Amino acid sequence: MTSTPIATAGGAAAIPWRVVPPLASTAFIMVGSGVLGSLLPLRFSAMGYSPGTIGLLATAEALGFLVGCLYAHKIIAPVGLERAS
């Protein structure tokens, strides 16, 4: 049994609507992270911080994001997803 993609009027495969919210939220997170990664060093530079300090702050932000990604499941698992927010 082979599955065929759902075709639209133009012949392109249609995207099921249930995948749009996760894709859109991921896109928003990526855009926000890009803006944060671009504007914070510029703001720190305008505030007069040295380039070394700006680099350390940017590295700390990236490491904090990484640690959060690696350990968030250990914080959420005991209480469940509904109670975590």
Secondary structure, DSSP 8 states (H G I E B T S, - for coil): ------B-TTSSB---GGGHHHHHHHHHHHHHHHHHHHHHHHHHHHTT--HHHHHHHHHHHHHHHHHHHHHHHHHHTTT-HHHH-
